[in-house]
């Protein structure tokens, strides 16, 4: 087995396990798609409480995380980091 195949198989297995955890009994009814592959990690992290900054919306095509990012001692909202 080639090096890349090992990592692809590992990634697919992790994806399948994440789907089982996130969707529970609905998992069998949901199709496996590239979009699901791209977003299931965020859903899993939100479900287990590790990602409180995940944006929850009616959109099904993305997942966004909002955090303040300090830029030259100023947060994204324009306030000083010292406030």
Secondary structure as GFF3:
##gff-version 3
##sequence-region A 1 83
A	DSSP	alpha_helix	3	23	.	.	.	ID=ss1
A	DSSP	three_ten_helix	24	29	.	.	.	ID=ss2
A	DSSP	alpha_helix	34	47	.	.	.	ID=ss3
###
